[in-house]
Amino acid sequence: MSTQLRPTDVKRLNRHWRRNTHNRISLIVESVTQPFNLGSILRTAATFGVGTVWLTGNAVTPEHPQVNKTALGTHTKVRWERTPATADAVAAARADGYRVVAVELARGALPLHRAPLDGDVCLAVGAEDHGCSPALLAAADAVAYIPQTGRVGSLNVAVAAAIAIAETRRREWQALPDGDAPAD
């Protein structure tokens, strides 16, 4: 029977995964206007060690009072920058050595499990109602989509960002040997 880990065990487990994480992940968040969505994205970013979040378009910022309702304080643990235009965010990501992969249901997009997520990757997500802009899609090095088999045609932007971030880390960690978590 499994039991929940004690706080010291959680810290030990997280330290183990940090030691086995070498690739960098960043995010471009374009025109995400709902504070709760940004808060969720920032909480996921803090959890998975995202380095920088570039906010572009008319994206809300972490300074909005409602962001913390879902970020739960984690918005203070992620570096973020406001960029005036999407092209500036892409240029900043590339200047920092990232490959930019937009996450969008778009023609020519690769399924996420086949997308180039190795090395240092900047994932880009777009607005709640219309997704990544044509400019962002054109500027990205690759475009990936999350395969969906249900009767709904899209995901909430915060959920899509979480899936893409988790898949990027999973790819890095899949090479670890079995028994890769510390013992009790």
VOPAGU-2260 file (C-alpha; in pm, 1 decimal, decimal comma):
REM VOPAGU-2260
SITE   aa  ch    i         X         Y         Z
SITE  MET   A    0       0,0       0,0       0,0
SITE  SER   A    1     129,9     342,1     -93,6
SITE  THR   A    2     123,7     636,0     140,6
SITE  GLN   A    3     184,8    1000,3      74,7
SITE  LEU   A    4     542,3    1117,6     106,9
SITE  ARG   A    5     648,1    1328,4     402,2
SITE  PRO   A    6     773,1    1680,6     322,0
SITE  THR   A    7    1138,2    1576,7     365,5
SITE  ASP   A    8    1084,3    1285,5     126,7
SITE  VAL   A    9     926,8    1519,2    -129,9
SITE  LYS   A   10    1228,4    1751,9    -104,1
SITE  ARG   A   11    1465,9    1456,1    -153,0
SITE  LEU   A   12    1266,6    1332,7    -452,5
SITE  ASN   A   13    1257,9    1677,7    -613,7
SITE  ARG   A   14    1631,6    1723,3    -553,9
SITE  HIS   A   15    1693,9    1393,4    -731,9
SITE  TRP   A   16    1499,2    1505,7   -1040,6
SITE  ARG   A   17    1672,2    1846,2   -1044,0
SITE  ARG   A   18    2010,9    1669,2   -1049,3
SITE  ASN   A   19    1894,7    1465,6   -1348,4
SITE  THR   A   20    1763,5    1765,4   -1542,7
SITE  HIS   A   21    2007,5    1941,5   -1772,7
SITE  ASN   A   22    1804,6    2077,4   -2064,0
SITE  ARG   A   23    1645,5    2418,3   -2038,3
SITE  ILE   A   24    1281,8    2496,7   -2108,7
SITE  SER   A   25    1132,3    2841,3   -2158,1
SITE  LEU   A   26     789,6    2963,7   -2268,3
SITE  ILE   A   27     640,3    3224,5   -2494,3
SITE  VAL   A   28     287,2    3309,4   -2382,1
SITE  GLU   A   29     113,1    3510,1   -2651,3
SITE  SER   A   30    -208,2    3702,9   -2580,5
SITE  VAL   A   31    -327,6    3484,9   -2292,3
SITE  THR   A   32    -565,1    3732,1   -2127,8
SITE  GLN   A   33    -726,1    3530,5   -1849,2
SITE  PRO   A   34    -536,5    3570,7   -1519,7
SITE  PHE   A   35    -632,7    3221,6   -1401,1
SITE  ASN   A   36    -482,4    3067,1   -1714,2
SITE  LEU   A   37    -158,0    3259,9   -1669,8
SITE  GLY   A   38    -147,6    3163,0   -1302,2
SITE  SER   A   39    -182,1    2795,2   -1393,4
SITE  ILE   A   40      84,4    2824,8   -1661,3
SITE  LEU   A   41     323,3    2991,4   -1415,4
SITE  ARG   A   42     258,0    2725,3   -1150,3
SITE  THR   A   43     338,2    2451,0   -1400,9
SITE  ALA   A   44     644,3    2645,5   -1517,7
SITE  ALA   A   45     774,3    2673,0   -1160,1
SITE  THR   A   46     707,6    2303,5   -1097,9
SITE  PHE   A   47     904,9    2186,6   -1403,2
SITE  GLY   A   48    1190,9    2436,0   -1377,3
SITE  VAL   A   49    1105,3    2663,4   -1669,4
SITE  GLY   A   50    1371,5    2931,8   -1692,7
SITE  THR   A   51    1199,8    3229,0   -1855,7
SITE  VAL   A   52     845,6    3311,8   -1959,9
SITE  TRP   A   53     813,2    3576,4   -2230,5
SITE  LEU   A   54     471,1    3742,8   -2225,7
SITE  THR   A   55     373,5    3901,9   -2554,3
SITE  GLY   A   56      74,4    4039,2   -2740,3
SITE  ASN   A   57    -194,1    4145,3   -2496,5
SITE  ALA   A   58    -105,4    3879,0   -2239,2
SITE  VAL   A   59    -189,7    3956,8   -1879,8
SITE  THR   A   60     114,2    3980,6   -1650,3
SITE  PRO   A   61     183,3    3819,9   -1310,8
SITE  GLU   A   62     118,8    4161,6   -1157,4
SITE  HIS   A   63    -255,0    4115,5   -1215,7
SITE  PRO   A   64    -415,1    4051,8    -872,7
SITE  GLN   A   65    -605,1    3739,8    -986,1
SITE  VAL   A   66    -298,4    3555,0   -1120,6
SITE  ASN   A   67    -201,6    3439,9    -771,1
SITE  LYS   A   68    -537,2    3261,9    -721,6
SITE  THR   A   69    -405,5    2977,1    -937,7
SITE  ALA   A   70     -30,5    3046,7    -921,3
SITE  LEU   A   71     -42,5    3016,1    -539,3
SITE  GLY   A   72     276,6    3219,5    -497,7
SITE  THR   A   73     474,0    3029,8    -761,2
SITE  HIS   A   74     461,5    3329,8    -994,5
SITE  THR   A   75     741,2    3475,9    -783,8
SITE  LYS   A   76     963,6    3177,1    -861,8
SITE  VAL   A   77     961,7    3213,6   -1241,7
SITE  ARG   A   78    1151,8    3480,1   -1432,9
SITE  TRP   A   79     922,2    3660,9   -1675,8
SITE  GLU   A   80     963,7    3937,9   -1927,7
SITE  ARG   A   81     706,9    4148,0   -2109,4
SITE  THR   A   82     792,0    4186,8   -2478,2
SITE  PRO   A   83     604,3    4431,0   -2698,2
SITE  ALA   A   84     577,0    4202,2   -2999,5
SITE  THR   A   85     582,5    3830,4   -3065,3
SITE  ALA   A   86     885,2    3870,2   -3293,9
SITE  ASP   A   87    1074,1    4020,7   -2998,3
SITE  ALA   A   88     988,9    3720,9   -2779,7
SITE  VAL   A   89    1102,6    3474,8   -3047,4
SITE  ALA   A   90    1423,5    3675,1   -3101,7
SITE  ALA   A   91    1491,4    3679,3   -2725,9
SITE  ALA   A   92    1439,3    3303,0   -2701,2
SITE  ARG   A   93    1671,6    3236,7   -2994,3
SITE  ALA   A   94    1933,3    3477,1   -2855,5
SITE  ASP   A   95    1926,7    3268,9   -2535,8
SITE  GLY   A   96    1992,5    2953,0   -2738,2
SITE  TYR   A   97    1645,0    2802,3   -2753,3
SITE  ARG   A   98    1467,6    2623,4   -3039,3
SITE  VAL   A   99    1112,1    2761,7   -3057,1
SITE  VAL   A  100     830,7    2506,2   -3082,7
SITE  ALA   A  101     476,8    2643,2   -3106,1
SITE  VAL   A  102     197,8    2426,0   -2966,4
SITE  GLU   A  103    -100,9    2464,8   -3196,1
SITE  LEU   A  104    -351,8    2271,5   -3404,0
SITE  ALA   A  105    -217,1    2387,9   -3740,4
SITE  ARG   A  106    -143,9    2252,6   -4086,8
SITE  GLY   A  107     195,2    2086,4   -4101,7
SITE  ALA   A  108     217,9    2049,2   -3724,5
SITE  LEU   A  109     379,3    1735,9   -3583,0
SITE  PRO   A  110     214,6    1530,0   -3311,6
SITE  LEU   A  111     375,1    1632,2   -2981,6
SITE  HIS   A  112     534,3    1290,2   -2930,6
SITE  ARG   A  113     726,4    1339,5   -3258,9
SITE  ALA   A  114     814,4    1708,0   -3216,3
SITE  PRO   A  115    1179,2    1817,8   -3175,1
SITE  LEU   A  116    1177,0    1866,0   -2798,2
SITE  ASP   A  117    1537,0    1766,4   -2726,1
SITE  GLY   A  118    1797,5    2012,4   -2598,3
SITE  ASP   A  119    1698,2    2362,4   -2496,4
SITE  VAL   A  120    1339,4    2428,8   -2604,6
SITE  CYS   A  121    1112,2    2731,2   -2586,5
SITE  LEU   A  122     749,9    2621,2   -2608,4
SITE  ALA   A  123     503,3    2879,6   -2736,9
SITE  VAL   A  124     131,5    2887,9   -2662,1
SITE  GLY   A  125    -131,5    3134,7   -2777,1
SITE  ALA   A  126    -455,2    3303,2   -2682,6
SITE  GLU   A  127    -750,4    3120,1   -2534,3
SITE  ASP   A  128    -984,5    3181,3   -2825,6
SITE  HIS   A  129    -764,8    3174,5   -3136,8
SITE  GLY   A  130    -433,0    3015,8   -3034,8
SITE  CYS   A  131     -92,8    3116,7   -3169,5
SITE  SER   A  132     -89,3    3403,4   -3416,2
SITE  PRO   A  133      14,3    3344,3   -3778,4
SITE  ALA   A  134     328,6    3548,3   -3702,9
SITE  LEU   A  135     424,0    3316,2   -3417,3
SITE  LEU   A  136     356,9    3004,9   -3623,8
SITE  ALA   A  137     569,6    3142,3   -3909,1
SITE  ALA   A  138     855,0    3235,9   -3674,4
SITE  ALA   A  139     866,5    2903,5   -3487,7
SITE  ASP   A  140    1127,1    2641,6   -3571,4
SITE  ALA   A  141     858,5    2374,5   -3544,7
SITE  VAL   A  142     487,7    2347,0   -3469,7
SITE  ALA   A  143     344,5    2061,2   -3265,5
SITE  TYR   A  144      -6,5    1961,3   -3170,1
SITE  ILE   A  145    -140,9    1748,3   -2887,6
SITE  PRO   A  146    -327,2    1447,5   -3030,2
SITE  GLN   A  147    -684,6    1430,6   -2903,0
SITE  THR   A  148    -916,7    1135,5   -2934,8
SITE  GLY   A  149   -1223,5    1264,7   -2753,7
SITE  ARG   A  150   -1519,7    1459,1   -2882,1
SITE  VAL   A  151   -1377,4    1799,1   -2788,9
SITE  GLY   A  152   -1155,3    1974,1   -3041,7
SITE  SER   A  153    -922,9    2172,4   -2819,4
SITE  LEU   A  154    -767,1    2208,0   -2475,6
SITE  ASN   A  155    -749,4    2496,9   -2232,7
SITE  VAL   A  156    -423,5    2687,7   -2294,0
SITE  ALA   A  157    -292,8    2618,8   -1941,6
SITE  VAL   A  158    -358,4    2246,5   -1980,3
SITE  ALA   A  159    -193,8    2240,7   -2324,1
SITE  ALA   A  160     111,7    2421,3   -2184,2
SITE  ALA   A  161     132,1    2172,3   -1895,5
SITE  ILE   A  162     112,9    1872,1   -2129,0
SITE  ALA   A  163     382,8    2015,2   -2357,8
SITE  ILE   A  164     615,3    2103,2   -2068,5
SITE  ALA   A  165     568,7    1760,3   -1909,8
SITE  GLU   A  166     635,8    1583,9   -2241,7
SITE  THR   A  167     952,7    1787,2   -2290,7
SITE  ARG   A  168    1084,1    1684,9   -1948,1
SITE  ARG   A  169     969,1    1323,9   -1996,3
SITE  ARG   A  170    1179,9    1301,5   -2311,2
SITE  GLU   A  171    1486,6    1406,9   -2118,8
SITE  TRP   A  172    1418,1    1174,3   -1826,8
SITE  GLN   A  173    1323,9     865,6   -2029,8
SITE  ALA   A  174    1692,9     776,6   -2070,6
SITE  LEU   A  175    1739,6     743,9   -1695,2
SITE  PRO   A  176    1788,2     386,5   -1572,4
SITE  ASP   A  177    1509,1     196,4   -1398,6
SITE  GLY   A  178    1491,1     261,1   -1029,1
SITE  ASP   A  179    1558,2     625,3   -1105,6
SITE  ALA   A  180    1382,9     757,5    -795,3
SITE  PRO   A  181    1558,8     760,9    -457,7
SITE  ALA   A  182    1475,2     484,2    -212,5
SITE  ASP   A  183    1253,3     547,7      90,5
